[in-house]
Amino acid sequence: MESVDGISVRLTAQSQFLIVKAHSHACAIPLSHVIEIMRPLRLETVSGMPRFVLGLSVIRGSPMPVIALEGMLSGKSGETQGRFVALRIETRMLALAVKEVLGVAVIDRAALMDMPTLLHAASTEAVELIGTLDSELLMVLRASRILSEDMWPVPSGGKAAAQ
C-alpha cells in the first residue's frame, strides 16, 4: 500500500483507469471501482439534493444515487449525460453521469503522481458537500485524476499508455 494524496491505495507499476469525459476534462477513474457502463436510465429527482446530484435511478434492481460529474466539476447542474458509470464505493453503489466514455488507460505510477486529482478541478461547494455526506466517495475521487490533453482521446484499440 502506498499513500496518494494522503490516501492508502494499492498501486502497481501500472494501474488501469476508465477514462471519461465530463465538462471540458478527461477524467481517469480507478477501474477497480467501476462495475458497469450503461446508457442513462430513468431518473427520479429527490428534493433538497445538491445541484450535481441528478436523483435516483434503479440499476440492476437497486436504487442508486446518480451524480453528474460535469456538475461536480463546473458547480452547475450537470445536464449532459451520455453514459452512466456504476461504481462500487465500499459496500454500496452509485452512478456517475458522464458526457462520454473514452476507454481504458494503463497509467504508470510516476505519471499518476504528476496528475492533478479530480477534486482539484471540482467546485469548492461540491468538495465540501461530498466531504460532509460521503467520505468514501471523497476517497475514490481523490484517487481519480484529470488527464492532460496530450493523454487523450484514447486511440482506437481502447487503450492508452501514459509515459
BAMARDREN-753678 format. One record per residue: x, y, z of N, C-alpha, C, O, CB in turn. Coordinates in nm, 3 decimals, padded with zeros to 5 digits. Glycine has a CB too. Layout:
! BAMARDREN-753678
X:Y:Z:X:Y:Z:X:Y:Z:X:Y:Z:X:Y:Z
...
***
This chain:
! BAMARDREN-753678
00.084:-00.118:00.000:00.000:00.000:00.000:00.089:00.124:00.000:00.191:00.129:00.068:-00.096:00.000:00.122
00.047:00.222:-00.078:00.117:00.349:-00.081:00.019:00.460:-00.056:-00.103:00.441:-00.065:00.190:00.369:-00.215
00.071:00.577:-00.024:-00.014:00.692:00.002:-00.015:00.781:-00.121:00.090:00.824:-00.169:00.034:00.770:00.127
-00.135:00.810:-00.171:-00.153:00.904:-00.281:-00.243:01.013:-00.229:-00.360:00.990:-00.200:-00.214:00.834:-00.410
-00.188:01.133:-00.216:-00.262:01.246:-00.161:-00.324:01.211:-00.027:-00.438:01.248:00.001:-00.370:01.290:-00.259
-00.247:01.139:00.057:-00.294:01.108:00.191:-00.387:00.990:00.199:-00.443:00.963:00.306:-00.361:01.226:00.247
-00.407:00.917:00.089:-00.498:00.802:00.088:-00.417:00.677:00.060:-00.332:00.677:-00.030:-00.611:00.820:-00.018
-00.441:00.572:00.134:-00.372:00.446:00.108:-00.439:00.378:-00.009:-00.559:00.348:-00.005:-00.372:00.354:00.235
-00.363:00.354:-00.112:-00.414:00.285:-00.231:-00.313:00.180:-00.273:-00.193:00.194:-00.247:-00.443:00.385:-00.347
-00.362:00.074:-00.338:-00.274:-00.029:-00.387:-00.236:00.009:-00.531:-00.319:00.008:-00.621:-00.342:-00.171:-00.381
-00.107:00.042:-00.549:-00.059:00.078:-00.681:00.043:-00.025:-00.727:00.132:-00.065:-00.652:00.003:00.219:-00.681
00.030:-00.066:-00.850:00.132:-00.148:-00.910:00.214:-00.054:-00.997:00.190:00.066:-00.997:00.071:-00.268:-00.993
00.310:-00.108:-01.070:00.390:-00.023:-01.158:00.299:00.050:-01.257:00.326:00.163:-01.297:00.496:-00.106:-01.234
00.191:-00.017:-01.295:00.092:00.044:-01.382:-00.046:00.010:-01.329:-00.070:-00.102:-01.285:00.108:-00.004:-01.529
-00.136:00.106:-01.332:-00.273:00.084:-01.286:-00.370:00.118:-01.399:-00.339:00.200:-01.485:-00.305:00.170:-01.160
-00.487:00.052:-01.399:-00.586:00.074:-01.504:-00.692:00.174:-01.456:-00.735:00.173:-01.341:-00.653:-00.058:-01.545
-00.731:00.260:-01.549:-00.830:00.363:-01.523:-00.930:00.367:-01.637:-00.895:00.347:-01.753:-00.763:00.500:-01.504
-01.057:00.394:-01.602:-01.158:00.422:-01.702:-01.149:00.571:-01.733:-01.152:00.653:-01.641:-01.303:00.381:-01.653
-01.137:00.605:-01.859:-01.125:00.745:-01.899:-01.261:00.793:-01.948:-01.318:00.738:-02.043:-01.016:00.763:-02.009
-01.312:00.896:-01.883:-01.442:00.952:-01.919:-01.424:01.101:-01.946:-01.329:01.164:-01.900:-01.547:00.928:-01.807
-01.518:01.155:-02.020:-01.517:01.299:-02.047:-01.633:01.362:-01.970:-01.746:01.314:-01.974:-01.529:01.329:-02.200
-01.601:01.470:-01.901:-01.702:01.545:-01.827:-01.657:01.690:-01.826:-01.540:01.720:-01.802:-01.722:01.490:-01.682
-01.751:01.779:-01.851:-01.720:01.921:-01.862:-01.617:01.933:-01.973:-01.642:01.883:-02.083:-01.667:01.981:-01.726
-01.504:01.996:-01.953:-01.402:02.006:-02.057:-01.282:01.918:-02.024:-01.174:01.937:-02.079:-01.357:02.151:-02.075
-01.301:01.822:-01.933:-01.190:01.741:-01.886:-01.204:01.595:-01.926:-01.315:01.542:-01.941:-01.180:01.751:-01.735
-01.090:01.531:-01.944:-01.085:01.385:-01.949:-01.044:01.342:-01.810:-00.944:01.389:-01.756:-00.984:01.332:-02.062
-01.121:01.252:-01.751:-01.100:01.211:-01.612:-01.068:01.062:-01.608:-01.129:00.983:-01.679:-01.225:01.243:-01.525
-00.973:01.026:-01.523:-00.931:00.887:-01.506:-00.985:00.837:-01.372:-00.946:00.886:-01.266:-00.776:00.873:-01.513
-01.074:00.738:-01.377:-01.136:00.681:-01.258:-01.077:00.542:-01.238:-01.073:00.464:-01.333:-01.294:00.675:-01.271
-01.031:00.509:-01.117:-00.974:00.376:-01.095:-01.069:00.265:-01.141:-01.182:00.256:-01.095:-00.939:00.356:-00.948
-01.021:00.182:-01.230:-01.105:00.077:-01.288:-01.151:-00.022:-01.182:-01.254:-00.088:-01.200:-01.028:00.004:-01.398
-01.078:-00.033:-01.074:-01.117:-00.127:-00.967:-01.250:-00.089:-00.902:-01.311:-00.174:-00.836:-01.009:-00.132:-00.862
-01.296:00.035:-00.919:-01.424:00.078:-00.862:-01.539:00.069:-00.962:-01.655:00.079:-00.923:-01.412:00.219:-00.810
-01.507:00.051:-01.090:-01.610:00.051:-01.195:-01.677:-00.085:-01.202:-01.611:-00.189:-01.212:-01.549:00.089:-01.333
-01.811:-00.083:-01.197:-01.889:-00.207:-01.208:-01.942:-00.224:-01.349:-01.934:-00.332:-01.407:-02.005:-00.206:-01.107
-01.997:-00.115:-01.405:-02.068:-00.126:-01.532:-02.081:00.012:-01.596:-02.086:00.114:-01.527:-02.207:-00.190:-01.511
-02.086:00.012:-01.728:-02.111:00.133:-01.807:-02.241:00.109:-01.882:-02.261:00.003:-01.941:-01.991:00.167:-01.906
-02.330:00.209:-01.880:-02.461:00.189:-01.943:-02.515:00.320:-02.000:-02.467:00.429:-01.968:-02.561:00.130:-01.842
-02.616:00.307:-02.083:-02.689:00.426:-02.128:-02.760:00.486:-02.008:-02.792:00.415:-01.913:-02.792:00.391:-02.242
-02.786:00.616:-02.010:-02.859:00.677:-01.898:-02.996:00.613:-01.881:-03.067:00.587:-01.979:-02.875:00.828:-01.920
-03.031:00.589:-01.759:-03.160:00.531:-01.725:-03.252:00.639:-01.668:-03.209:00.752:-01.641:-03.144:00.415:-01.624
-03.377:00.602:-01.649:-03.476:00.694:-01.593:-03.434:00.741:-01.454:-03.386:00.661:-01.373:-03.615:00.628:-01.587
-03.451:00.869:-01.428:-03.414:00.929:-01.301:-03.536:00.976:-01.225:-03.630:01.029:-01.284:-03.318:01.045:-01.322
-03.534:00.957:-01.096:-03.633:01.016:-01.006:-03.562:01.125:-00.928:-03.467:01.098:-00.854:-03.698:00.907:-00.909
-03.607:01.247:-00.944:-03.542:01.356:-00.871:-03.577:01.350:-00.724:-03.685:01.305:-00.685:-03.583:01.492:-00.930
-03.484:01.395:-00.642:-03.502:01.398:-00.498:-03.480:01.542:-00.454:-03.375:01.601:-00.480:-03.403:01.299:-00.424
-03.579:01.600:-00.388:-03.567:01.740:-00.348:-03.464:01.757:-00.238:-03.440:01.665:-00.159:-03.703:01.796:-00.303
-03.403:01.874:-00.235:-03.308:01.907:-00.131:-03.167:01.856:-00.155:-03.081:01.869:-00.068:-03.356:01.855:-00.002
-03.141:01.798:-00.271:-03.008:01.746:-00.302:-02.923:01.855:-00.367:-02.977:01.948:-00.426:-03.018:01.621:-00.395
-02.791:01.844:-00.357:-02.703:01.939:-00.428:-02.730:01.935:-00.578:-02.781:01.836:-00.630:-02.554:01.907:-00.399
-02.695:02.043:-00.648:-02.722:02.052:-00.792:-02.660:01.940:-00.873:-02.716:01.899:-00.975:-02.673:02.182:-00.845
-02.545:01.889:-00.828:-02.477:01.786:-00.906:-02.534:01.646:-00.883:-02.494:01.552:-00.952:-02.329:01.786:-00.873
-02.626:01.629:-00.788:-02.694:01.500:-00.769:-02.820:01.504:-00.854:-02.913:01.580:-00.826:-02.727:01.473:-00.616
-02.823:01.421:-00.956:-02.935:01.423:-01.051:-03.059:01.356:-00.996:-03.171:01.389:-01.034:-02.894:01.356:-01.180
-03.040:01.261:-00.905:-03.153:01.189:-00.848:-03.118:01.044:-00.826:-03.001:01.008:-00.810:-03.276:01.200:-00.938
-03.220:00.959:-00.825:-03.203:00.815:-00.807:-03.244:00.743:-00.935:-03.338:00.782:-01.003:-03.285:00.764:-00.687
-03.170:00.636:-00.965:-03.204:00.552:-01.078:-03.199:00.408:-01.031:-03.113:00.371:-00.951:-03.107:00.577:-01.199
-03.291:00.326:-01.080:-03.290:00.184:-01.044:-03.199:00.113:-01.143:-03.227:00.105:-01.263:-03.436:00.123:-01.045
-03.088:00.061:-01.089:-02.988:-00.008:-01.170:-02.973:-00.148:-01.115:-02.940:-00.167:-00.998:-02.850:00.069:-01.171
-02.998:-00.247:-01.200:-02.991:-00.387:-01.160:-03.078:-00.415:-01.037:-03.041:-00.493:-00.950:-02.847:-00.427:-01.131
-03.195:-00.349:-01.033:-03.292:-00.373:-00.928:-03.270:-00.296:-00.799:-03.349:-00.309:-00.705:-03.293:-00.514:-00.897
-03.166:-00.215:-00.793:-03.138:-00.138:-00.671:-03.136:00.012:-00.702:-03.079:00.054:-00.802:-03.004:-00.181:-00.610
-03.198:00.092:-00.615:-03.192:00.237:-00.636:-03.051:00.287:-00.605:-02.992:00.254:-00.502:-03.296:00.310:-00.547
-02.998:00.369:-00.697:-02.864:00.425:-00.680:-02.869:00.575:-00.701:-02.939:00.622:-00.791:-02.763:00.360:-00.777
-02.796:00.651:-00.619:-02.784:00.794:-00.647:-02.701:00.813:-00.774:-02.607:00.738:-00.801:-02.719:00.869:-00.527
-02.738:00.914:-00.852:-02.666:00.945:-00.975:-02.608:01.085:-00.960:-02.679:01.183:-00.936:-02.761:00.936:-01.101
-02.477:01.092:-00.974:-02.404:01.219:-00.960:-02.357:01.263:-01.097:-02.296:01.184:-01.170:-02.284:01.205:-00.861
-02.384:01.387:-01.132:-02.338:01.442:-01.259:-02.193:01.488:-01.240:-02.166:01.586:-01.172:-02.429:01.562:-01.306
-02.101:01.415:-01.301:-01.960:01.451:-01.288:-01.936:01.591:-01.345:-01.857:01.668:-01.290:-01.871:01.348:-01.359
-02.002:01.623:-01.453:-01.990:01.756:-01.513:-02.036:01.864:-01.415:-01.971:01.968:-01.402:-02.072:01.764:-01.642
-02.146:01.839:-01.345:-02.196:01.934:-01.248:-02.104:01.949:-01.129:-02.089:02.058:-01.074:-02.333:01.893:-01.201
-02.042:01.839:-01.089:-01.949:01.845:-00.978:-01.825:01.928:-01.015:-01.771:02.001:-00.932:-01.907:01.702:-00.935
-01.782:01.916:-01.139:-01.664:01.990:-01.183:-01.693:02.136:-01.210:-01.610:02.223:-01.182:-01.607:01.926:-01.308
-01.811:02.165:-01.265:-01.843:02.303:-01.305:-01.914:02.382:-01.197:-01.916:02.505:-01.201:-01.928:02.301:-01.429
-01.973:02.313:-01.099:-02.053:02.382:-00.997:-02.193:02.414:-01.044:-02.270:02.475:-00.970:-01.984:02.509:-00.957
-02.227:02.373:-01.166:-02.361:02.394:-01.221:-02.434:02.261:-01.228:-02.375:02.156:-01.202:-02.354:02.462:-01.362
-02.560:02.266:-01.263:-02.631:02.138:-01.277:-02.574:02.066:-01.399:-02.555:02.126:-01.505:-02.787:02.159:-01.292
-02.546:01.939:-01.382:-02.487:01.861:-01.490:-02.595:01.804:-01.579:-02.662:01.707:-01.542:-02.400:01.749:-01.435
-02.613:01.863:-01.694:-02.722:01.821:-01.780:-02.679:01.723:-01.889:-02.762:01.650:-01.942:-02.785:01.940:-01.843
-02.550:01.722:-01.924:-02.505:01.635:-02.031:-02.482:01.495:-01.977:-02.396:01.474:-01.891:-02.377:01.690:-02.095
-02.559:01.399:-02.027:-02.550:01.261:-01.981:-02.541:01.168:-02.100:-02.643:01.133:-02.160:-02.670:01.224:-01.891
-02.421:01.129:-02.134:-02.406:01.034:-02.244:-02.407:00.891:-02.194:-02.455:00.801:-02.262:-02.278:01.061:-02.320
-02.352:00.871:-02.074:-02.343:00.738:-02.013:-02.350:00.747:-01.861:-02.316:00.850:-01.802:-02.213:00.668:-02.056
-02.395:00.640:-01.800:-02.384:00.622:-01.655:-02.270:00.524:-01.631:-02.257:00.424:-01.702:-02.520:00.570:-01.592
-02.188:00.553:-01.533:-02.081:00.463:-01.490:-02.113:00.423:-01.347:-02.104:00.504:-01.255:-01.939:00.531:-01.502
-02.150:00.296:-01.329:-02.182:00.246:-01.194:-02.051:00.216:-01.122:-01.962:00.149:-01.176:-02.273:00.118:-01.200
-02.040:00.267:-00.999:-01.919:00.249:-00.918:-01.954:00.177:-00.789:-02.063:00.194:-00.735:-01.853:00.384:-00.888
-01.861:00.097:-00.740:-01.873:00.038:-00.607:-01.788:00.122:-00.514:-01.668:00.138:-00.534:-01.829:-00.114:-00.605
-01.853:00.176:-00.412:-01.787:00.256:-00.309:-01.807:00.181:-00.178:-01.915:00.184:-00.120:-01.844:00.405:-00.303
-01.700:00.115:-00.133:-01.710:00.030:-00.013:-01.820:-00.074:-00.035:-01.807:-00.159:-00.124:-01.739:00.115:00.115
-01.927:-00.071:00.044:-02.032:-00.174:00.034:-02.154:-00.128:-00.045:-02.251:-00.203:-00.057:-02.076:-00.216:00.171
-02.151:-00.008:-00.099:-02.267:00.040:-00.173:-02.227:00.085:-00.313:-02.109:00.085:-00.348:-02.335:00.156:-00.097
-02.328:00.123:-00.391:-02.302:00.162:-00.529:-02.365:00.297:-00.558:-02.461:00.338:-00.493:-02.355:00.056:-00.627
-02.308:00.365:-00.657:-02.366:00.488:-00.709:-02.328:00.496:-00.855:-02.244:00.420:-00.903:-02.318:00.614:-00.630
-02.390:00.589:-00.926:-02.359:00.605:-01.068:-02.311:00.748:-01.093:-02.363:00.844:-01.035:-02.483:00.573:-01.156
-02.211:00.760:-01.179:-02.167:00.890:-01.227:-02.226:00.909:-01.366:-02.215:00.821:-01.451:-02.011:00.901:-01.228
-02.286:01.024:-01.389:-02.333:01.058:-01.523:-02.218:01.133:-01.590:-02.171:01.234:-01.538:-02.466:01.144:-01.520
-02.175:01.084:-01.706:-02.063:01.145:-01.778:-02.106:01.175:-01.921:-02.202:01.118:-01.972:-01.939:01.053:-01.775
-02.033:01.265:-01.984:-02.062:01.302:-02.121:-02.029:01.187:-02.216:-02.106:01.157:-02.308:-01.985:01.427:-02.160
-01.914:01.123:-02.192:-01.866:01.021:-02.285:-01.767:00.930:-02.214:-01.695:00.974:-02.124:-01.801:01.086:-02.410
-01.763:00.804:-02.253:-01.660:00.711:-02.206:-01.560:00.697:-02.320:-01.596:00.660:-02.431:-01.721:00.570:-02.165
-01.433:00.728:-02.291:-01.330:00.728:-02.394:-01.255:00.595:-02.403:-01.205:00.561:-02.510:-01.232:00.838:-02.368
-01.246:00.521:-02.294:-01.177:00.393:-02.298:-01.108:00.363:-02.167:-01.135:00.425:-02.064:-01.076:00.391:-02.411
-01.018:00.266:-02.173:-00.939:00.226:-02.057:-00.794:00.264:-02.083:-00.742:00.242:-02.193:-00.953:00.072:-02.027
-00.730:00.321:-01.982:-00.590:00.359:-01.995:-00.509:00.291:-01.886:-00.555:00.277:-01.773:-00.572:00.513:-01.988
-00.390:00.250:-01.922:-00.294:00.199:-01.825:-00.199:00.315:-01.797:-00.131:00.364:-01.887:-00.218:00.070:-01.878
-00.195:00.357:-01.672:-00.115:00.474:-01.634:-00.010:00.430:-01.534:-00.041:00.366:-01.434:-00.205:00.588:-01.574
00.115:00.465:-01.564:00.220:00.422:-01.472:00.224:00.512:-01.349:00.174:00.624:-01.350:00.356:00.423:-01.542
00.283:00.460:-01.244:00.282:00.524:-01.114:00.344:00.665:-01.118:00.290:00.757:-01.057:00.358:00.438:-01.014
00.454:00.682:-01.188:00.520:00.813:-01.193:00.429:00.917:-01.259:00.418:01.029:-01.211:00.654:00.803:-01.270
00.365:00.878:-01.369:00.274:00.971:-01.438:00.155:01.004:-01.350:00.110:01.119:-01.347:00.226:00.911:-01.572
00.103:00.905:-01.279:-00.012:00.925:-01.191:00.018:01.029:-01.084:-00.065:01.115:-01.056:-00.052:00.792:-01.126
00.135:01.022:-01.026:00.171:01.116:-00.919:00.181:01.260:-00.969:00.166:01.354:-00.891:00.303:01.074:-00.857
00.207:01.278:-01.099:00.220:01.412:-01.156:00.087:01.473:-01.198:00.080:01.592:-01.229:00.312:01.409:-01.274
-00.020:01.392:-01.200:-00.151:01.440:-01.246:-00.231:01.501:-01.131:-00.225:01.452:-01.018:-00.231:01.326:-01.312
-00.306:01.608:-01.159:-00.393:01.663:-01.054:-00.509:01.568:-01.025:-00.556:01.497:-01.113:-00.447:01.802:-01.094
-00.555:01.568:-00.900:-00.669:01.484:-00.865:-00.796:01.542:-00.926:-00.801:01.660:-00.963:-00.684:01.472:-00.711
-00.895:01.459:-00.937:-01.026:01.503:-00.987:-01.082:01.615:-00.900:-01.147:01.707:-00.949:-01.124:01.385:-00.993
-01.056:01.606:-00.771:-01.107:01.708:-00.679:-01.043:01.844:-00.702:-01.101:01.947:-00.667:-01.084:01.665:-00.535
-00.924:01.844:-00.761:-00.857:01.971:-00.792:-00.941:02.055:-00.888:-00.940:02.178:-00.881:-00.717:01.944:-00.852
-01.013:01.988:-00.978:-01.096:02.058:-01.076:-01.239:02.078:-01.030:-01.314:02.153:-01.092:-01.096:01.981:-01.206
-01.278:02.013:-00.921:-01.417:02.020:-00.874:-01.445:02.153:-00.807:-01.355:02.219:-00.755:-01.446:01.906:-00.776
-01.571:02.192:-00.808:-01.610:02.315:-00.741:-01.592:02.298:-00.590:-01.609:02.188:-00.537:-01.757:02.353:-00.774
-01.556:02.406:-00.523:-01.535:02.402:-00.378:-01.660:02.356:-00.306:-01.653:02.278:-00.211:-01.493:02.541:-00.327
-01.776:02.404:-00.352:-01.904:02.364:-00.292:-01.923:02.213:-00.300:-01.965:02.150:-00.204:-02.021:02.437:-00.360
-01.892:02.156:-00.416:-01.910:02.012:-00.435:-01.818:01.933:-00.343:-01.861:01.835:-00.281:-01.884:01.973:-00.581
-01.693:01.974:-00.333:-01.597:01.903:-00.248:-01.642:01.908:-00.103:-01.636:01.807:-00.032:-01.456:01.964:-00.263
-01.686:02.024:-00.057:-01.731:02.037:00.082:-01.853:01.950:00.109:-01.861:01.884:00.212:-01.763:02.184:00.114
-01.949:01.950:00.016:-02.070:01.869:00.035:-02.039:01.719:00.034:-02.090:01.644:00.117:-02.171:01.900:-00.073
-01.955:01.676:-00.060:-01.920:01.535:-00.067:-01.844:01.494:00.058:-01.867:01.386:00.113:-01.837:01.505:-00.194
-01.754:01.580:00.103:-01.678:01.550:00.225:-01.768:01.535:00.346:-01.740:01.453:00.434:-01.577:01.658:00.251
-01.873:01.612:00.351:-01.968:01.605:00.463:-02.058:01.483:00.452:-02.087:01.418:00.552:-02.052:01.732:00.469
-02.103:01.452:00.331:-02.202:01.346:00.312:-02.145:01.206:00.288:-02.208:01.107:00.326:-02.288:01.381:00.197
-02.026:01.198:00.227:-01.979:01.067:00.183:-01.826:01.061:00.176:-01.768:01.089:00.071:-02.038:01.032:00.047
-01.763:01.026:00.286:-01.617:01.026:00.290:-01.556:00.918:00.201:-01.446:00.936:00.149:-01.570:01.005:00.433
-01.626:00.805:00.181:-01.573:00.700:00.093:-01.570:00.746:-00.053:-01.474:00.718:-00.124:-01.657:00.573:00.106
-01.674:00.816:-00.097:-01.674:00.871:-00.233:-01.562:00.973:-00.247:-01.495:00.977:-00.350:-01.811:00.935:-00.267
-01.542:01.053:-00.147:-01.435:01.152:-00.150:-01.300:01.083:-00.172:-01.216:01.135:-00.247:-01.432:01.234:-00.018
-01.279:00.969:-00.110:-01.153:00.897:-00.126:-01.136:00.846:-00.269:-01.026:00.852:-00.324:-01.145:00.780:-00.028
-01.243:00.796:-00.330:-01.234:00.749:-00.469:-01.205:00.866:-00.562:-01.126:00.852:-00.656:-01.366:00.678:-00.511
-01.268:00.980:-00.538:-01.245:01.097:-00.622:-01.103:01.150:-00.606:-01.045:01.203:-00.701:-01.346:01.207:-00.590
-01.046:01.136:-00.487:-00.906:01.176:-00.467:-00.811:01.084:-00.542:-00.704:01.128:-00.585:-00.871:01.175:-00.317
-00.848:00.959:-00.559:-00.765:00.865:-00.634:-00.784:00.880:-00.784:-00.703:00.828:-00.861:-00.796:00.722:-00.592
-00.889:00.950:-00.827:-00.915:00.976:-00.969:-00.833:01.096:-01.013:-00.796:01.180:-00.931:-01.067:01.001:-00.995
-00.805:01.102:-01.141:-00.716:01.206:-01.193:-00.776:01.279:-01.312:-00.866:01.229:-01.379:-00.583:01.147:-01.232
-00.724:01.401:-01.335:-00.755:01.478:-01.456:-00.639:01.455:-01.552:-00.523:01.474:-01.515:-00.775:01.632:-01.424
-00.669:01.414:-01.673:-00.565:01.390:-01.773:-00.534:01.517:-01.849:-00.622:01.598:-01.876:-00.607:01.280:-01.869
-00.408:01.533:-01.884:-00.371:01.644:-01.971:-00.417:01.610:-02.112:-00.438:01.494:-02.144:-00.217:01.672:-01.966
-00.433:01.712:-02.195:-00.487:01.690:-02.330:-00.400:01.600:-02.415:-00.450:01.537:-02.508:-00.507:01.821:-02.399
-00.269:01.594:-02.387:-00.182:01.508:-02.468:-00.201:01.359:-02.437:-00.146:01.274:-02.507:-00.037:01.546:-02.446
-00.279:01.328:-02.333:-00.304:01.188:-02.297:-00.438:01.137:-02.350:-00.468:01.019:-02.331:-00.300:01.172:-02.147
-00.518:01.219:-02.414:-00.644:01.175:-02.468:-00.673:01.251:-02.595:-00.610:01.355:-02.615:-00.758:01.193:-02.365
-00.762:01.210:-02.683:-00.851:01.096:-02.667:-00.776:00.964:-02.674:-00.665:00.956:-02.726:-00.960:01.100:-02.773
-00.839:00.860:-02.619:-00.781:00.728:-02.620:-00.777:00.682:-02.766:-00.879:00.688:-02.835:-00.863:00.628:-02.530
-00.662:00.635:-02.814:-00.654:00.591:-02.953:-00.742:00.469:-02.979:-00.781:00.399:-02.886:-00.511:00.559:-02.990
-00.773:00.446:-03.106:-00.854:00.328:-03.139:-00.780:00.204:-03.091:-00.657:00.199:-03.095:-00.885:00.319:-03.293
-00.854:00.107:-03.046:-00.795:-00.009:-02.983:-00.825:-00.009:-02.835:-00.807:-00.110:-02.766:-00.645:-00.014:-03.007
-00.873:00.109:-02.784:-00.925:00.114:-02.649:-00.828:00.133:-02.537:-00.870:00.146:-02.422:-00.995:-00.004:-02.624
-00.696:00.137:-02.563:-00.602:00.152:-02.453:-00.506:00.264:-02.483:-00.463:00.282:-02.597:-00.526:00.021:-02.427
-00.472:00.339:-02.380:-00.371:00.443:-02.391:-00.271:00.420:-02.280:-00.309:00.378:-02.170:-00.433:00.586:-02.384
-00.149:00.445:-02.305:-00.048:00.430:-02.201:00.014:00.565:-02.171:00.064:00.632:-02.262:00.061:00.327:-02.243
00.012:00.606:-02.049:00.076:00.730:-02.009:00.222:00.702:-01.984:00.256:00.604:-01.917:00.009:00.792:-01.885
00.306:00.783:-02.034:00.451:00.766:-02.015:00.505:00.868:-01.921:00.624:00.869:-01.893:00.525:00.773:-02.146
***
